[in-house]
């Protein structure tokens, strides 16, 4: 599991004990989701979308995003409760393995213990939360199991879209991000750039790009050494894309500014446009249709859980 997911897991757990204290955002079969918990999760939700709270000027957009974040917390609570109803049991080894991943991702035993202590909680409680989280995931996986698309459907889709299935030009890259708020002043922007320049110098002197990314990047990809995999044109922010596609494999960019902040980009490979074989095309169609089918089933399962349970959304009032 990626570092970002593990940190969100810890962030979500810390406010759970506050469910019965202070204002309530929602109740699921009587179980409270506090406003405090929603606020903590909302910040993570916006960050995952590359947005800052202060950048949302439209009250309607703010409310819609907040409601989506609350939807996600309600769905999580529904899955926890469904796991309890089904008697799902997660063994101690699986729980301890997940806790250890979280501990190491956060920075080791000392940092992990300090994070818990600062919030007024202990590791035993986090272990129990992790058990619930894994049980909820298991239930969701069981409820959303699908057989996949049949071969006639795969073949028909392939024939219809065959001309569109040429492999696009793509680059394989890593990056380091130093975040800068969009409304930051010039001094803040320059300070962030200089931090990135320091990393650029280390890399030019022989430091491994991935290692520098793991310790210095502020992007969710940091735990993966800044790895972005392959991406075609049109997927990244324009300035980032322009710089990445202009780099020769094995080279590192100058600092690149985007609405997220300052980036340093390292390109490993550059693939030109190429035709896709029939076998590759069918495999891609099969995977694409399976993802579509899975997404539809997940939405249906969550809708069914919401309809069968008692949900009170107080934050919407």
C-alpha positions, 0 to 999 in steps of 0.5 A: 500500500502506498504511503499516502493511503497509509497516512490517510488511514492514520489521519482518519483513525485519529478523530474516530474517538471523537465521534460522540463529542462535539458537532455531528456531521452524520449518523449511520444506524446511530453511529456518529461521524463527527464534524471534526473527523469530516474536517480532517478527511476533507483536507485529505480529500482536497489534497488528493484532487490537487486542490487547496481549501483556500483556492475554493472561492465558490460556496456551491463548489465548496459545499459539493466537495464537502458533501462528496467527502462526507459520502466517502466517510458514510460509505466507509462506515457502512462497510464497517458495519456490514463487515460486523453483520457478516462476522468477518474476522481478520487474523492478527498476522494480517493486522500486524503486517498492516500496522507495521507498514503504517509505522514504517511509512510514517517514519519508524516506531518513534515517529509513529508513537509520537503521532499517536501520543500527540493525538491522545491515543494508543497503539492498541486502539489503532490496531483495532481500527486497522482490523476494522479497516481490513474487514471493510475492504474484504467485505467490499471485495466480496460484494463487488466480485465480477466475472468480467466481460464475455469474449463476444463483448470484448471482440465487438468493442475491439473491432469498433475501436480498433483504429483508435488503439494505436499506442500513443507517444508516452514518457516514463518519468519520476518527479519531485514536488515542492508544494506552493499554494496558488496564492503564495507570495513571491518570497514563499514561491522562491523559497520553495524553488530554492529547496528544489534547486538544492535537491537538483544539485545533489542529484547532479553530484551523483545522488539517486533521484528516487532516493532524493524523491523519497525523502524530499518530495511532497507528492503522494508518489514520494514513497515510490521514489517519485515514480509516475510510470508511463503517461501520454500527452494530455494527462499531466498539467501543461507545463509539466507535460511540455518539460517531460516530453522535451527531455531526453531519457536519462536527463533531469529538468530544471525546476518546473512551475505548475499550479501545484508548486515546483517540480523536478522531472527525471525521464527514464524512457520515451516511447513513440506512437506505435501500432498495437497487435490484435492480442495486445488490443484484445487484452487492453479492451478486456481490462478496460471493460473489466474496470468499467464493470467493476466500477459499476458494480461498486456504485451499485453495491454502495447504493444498495447499502445506503438504501438498506441502512439508516443514514442521517446527514446533518452536515447537509442541513 
